[in-house]
Amino acid sequence: MSWLSVVVIAFWAMLPAYLPNNVAVLAGGGQPIDGGRTYRGARLLGDGKTWRGTVAGTAAGAALALALDAAAPAIGDAIGIDLPGFPIAAAVALALGAMVGDIAASFIKRRLDRQRGAPVPGLDQLDFVLGALGLAVLAAPTWFGETFTPAVLAVVVILTPILHVTTNALAYVLGLKDEPY
């Protein structure tokens, strides 16, 4: 498999995990997941992690996976790359896992006494990836093993921080985020 194929497959397979947090920013607001509760004097998660954002992000990521699944044969033929499809379990796991990873990172940040939006390099760029991949391997292990080869996983780990920084900077410029990271 060529490196171009590996990069395309990595990006394709991760799209359902890349979308949810962006949708959560747009659809967020409402009731915080932690309900205002604290742990050792700090909020469990903070106001930025809401039920509405989590549900909307998960639904959008899963819907994107199903749309990609339907489009994979035609797009794959057009570009000459055998693109992976998404079983329903993988579609939901990638999207929900991305949200859970981001929520877990928020919990860790509060324990590190970081305020909402404060950067934690590495954690900010890969939290949702770890959540998405972790839940996907549990929900659809055969699909995961066939799709996320070691080369694809390496590209995901390299590509994701670049995409994360770029999309966050763009969201900041467009006024969708309060910070550019």
C-alpha positions as CSV (number, residue, x, y, z in Angstrom):
1,M,0.0,0.0,0.0
2,S,1.4,3.4,-1.0
3,W,1.9,6.2,1.6
4,L,-0.7,8.2,-0.1
5,S,-3.2,5.4,0.4
6,V,-2.3,5.1,4.1
7,V,-2.8,8.9,4.6
8,V,-6.1,8.9,2.8
9,I,-7.4,5.8,4.7
10,A,-6.2,7.4,8.0
11,F,-8.1,10.6,7.3
12,W,-11.2,8.8,6.0
13,A,-11.4,6.4,8.9
14,M,-11.0,9.2,11.5
15,L,-13.5,11.7,9.9
16,P,-16.3,10.4,12.2
17,A,-14.0,11.1,15.2
18,Y,-12.8,14.5,13.9
19,L,-16.3,15.9,13.4
20,P,-18.0,15.5,16.8
21,N,-16.1,18.1,18.9
22,N,-16.6,20.7,16.2
23,V,-20.3,20.1,16.1
24,A,-20.4,20.1,19.9
25,V,-18.9,23.7,19.8
26,L,-21.6,24.8,17.4
27,A,-24.5,23.0,19.1
28,G,-23.3,23.2,22.7
29,G,-24.8,25.1,25.5
30,G,-27.5,24.0,27.9
31,Q,-27.1,21.7,30.9
32,P,-23.5,20.9,31.8
33,I,-22.8,17.1,32.1
34,D,-21.4,17.6,35.6
35,G,-24.5,19.5,36.7
36,G,-22.2,22.0,38.5
37,R,-20.8,19.4,40.8
38,T,-17.3,19.8,42.2
39,Y,-14.5,17.4,43.2
40,R,-11.8,18.6,45.6
41,G,-12.9,22.1,45.2
42,A,-13.0,22.3,41.4
43,R,-15.7,21.6,38.8
44,L,-15.8,18.0,37.6
45,L,-15.8,19.1,34.0
46,G,-17.0,22.7,33.6
47,D,-19.7,24.5,31.6
48,G,-18.1,23.6,28.3
49,K,-19.1,19.9,28.4
50,T,-22.9,19.8,27.9
51,W,-25.4,17.1,27.2
52,R,-26.6,18.9,24.0
53,G,-23.1,19.2,22.6
54,T,-22.3,15.6,23.4
55,V,-25.5,14.2,21.8
56,A,-25.2,16.5,18.8
57,G,-21.5,15.7,18.3
58,T,-22.1,11.9,18.6
59,A,-25.0,12.0,16.2
60,A,-23.2,14.0,13.7
61,G,-20.1,11.8,13.8
62,A,-22.1,8.6,13.5
63,A,-24.2,10.1,10.6
64,L,-21.1,11.1,8.8
65,A,-19.7,7.6,9.2
66,L,-22.8,6.1,7.7
67,A,-22.7,8.6,4.8
68,L,-19.1,7.8,4.2
69,D,-19.9,4.1,4.3
70,A,-22.5,4.6,1.5
71,A,-20.0,6.8,-0.5
72,A,-16.9,4.6,0.0
73,P,-17.3,2.4,-3.1
74,A,-17.8,5.3,-5.6
75,I,-15.2,7.6,-4.0
76,G,-12.7,4.7,-3.7
77,D,-13.2,3.8,-7.3
78,A,-12.7,7.4,-8.4
79,I,-9.4,7.8,-6.5
80,G,-8.2,4.3,-6.9
81,I,-8.0,3.5,-3.1
82,D,-10.0,0.8,-1.3
83,L,-11.7,2.9,1.4
84,P,-13.0,1.2,4.5
85,G,-16.7,1.2,5.3
86,F,-18.1,1.7,8.7
87,P,-20.2,-0.9,10.5
88,I,-22.8,0.8,12.7
89,A,-20.9,-0.2,15.9
90,A,-17.8,1.4,14.6
91,A,-19.6,4.5,13.4
92,V,-21.1,5.1,16.9
93,A,-18.0,4.1,18.7
94,L,-15.7,6.5,16.8
95,A,-18.1,9.5,17.4
96,L,-19.0,8.7,21.0
97,G,-15.4,7.8,21.8
98,A,-14.2,11.1,20.5
99,M,-16.7,12.9,22.8
100,V,-15.8,10.7,25.8
101,G,-12.1,11.3,25.2
102,D,-12.6,15.0,25.2
103,I,-14.8,14.8,28.4
104,A,-12.0,12.7,30.1
105,A,-9.5,15.3,29.1
106,S,-11.6,18.0,30.7
107,F,-11.8,16.0,33.9
108,I,-7.9,15.7,33.9
109,K,-7.5,19.4,33.2
110,R,-9.7,20.4,36.1
111,R,-7.5,18.1,38.3
112,L,-4.5,19.9,37.0
113,D,-6.1,23.2,38.0
114,R,-6.4,24.3,34.4
115,Q,-9.3,26.6,33.6
116,R,-11.7,26.0,30.7
117,G,-9.9,26.5,27.4
118,A,-6.4,26.5,29.0
119,P,-4.0,24.5,26.8
120,V,-2.4,21.2,27.7
121,P,-0.2,20.3,24.7
122,G,-0.6,16.7,23.7
123,L,-3.7,16.0,25.7
124,D,-5.7,18.6,23.7
125,Q,-4.7,17.1,20.4
126,L,-5.0,13.4,21.1
127,D,-7.7,13.0,23.8
128,F,-10.5,12.5,21.4
129,V,-8.3,10.1,19.3
130,L,-7.6,7.9,22.2
131,G,-11.3,7.8,23.2
132,A,-12.4,7.1,19.6
133,L,-9.9,4.4,18.9
134,G,-10.3,2.9,22.4
135,L,-14.1,2.6,22.0
136,A,-13.9,1.5,18.4
137,V,-11.5,-1.4,19.2
138,L,-14.0,-2.6,21.9
139,A,-17.1,-2.1,19.7
140,A,-15.8,-3.4,16.4
141,P,-12.5,-5.3,17.0
142,T,-12.3,-7.0,13.6
143,W,-13.1,-3.9,11.7
144,F,-10.6,-1.9,13.8
145,G,-7.8,-4.4,13.1
146,E,-8.4,-4.4,9.4
147,T,-8.7,-0.6,9.2
148,F,-6.2,0.7,11.7
149,T,-3.0,-1.0,10.6
150,P,0.2,0.2,12.4
151,A,0.9,2.5,9.4
152,V,-2.6,4.0,9.6
153,L,-2.3,4.5,13.3
154,A,1.1,6.2,12.9
155,V,-0.4,8.6,10.4
156,V,-3.4,9.3,12.7
157,V,-1.0,10.2,15.5
158,I,1.0,12.6,13.2
159,L,-1.9,14.0,11.2
160,T,-4.3,14.7,14.0
161,P,-2.3,17.3,16.0
162,I,-1.7,19.2,12.7
163,L,-5.4,19.1,11.8
164,H,-6.4,20.0,15.4
165,V,-4.2,23.1,15.6
166,T,-5.3,24.2,12.1
167,T,-9.0,23.8,12.7
168,N,-8.9,25.4,16.1
169,A,-7.1,28.4,14.7
170,L,-9.7,28.7,11.9
171,A,-12.6,28.4,14.4
172,Y,-10.9,31.2,16.5
173,V,-10.6,33.5,13.4
174,L,-14.3,32.8,12.6
175,G,-15.3,33.7,16.1
176,L,-16.5,30.2,17.0
177,K,-13.8,29.7,19.7
178,D,-12.5,32.0,22.4
179,E,-8.9,30.7,22.1
180,P,-6.9,29.7,19.0
181,Y,-5.8,26.3,20.4
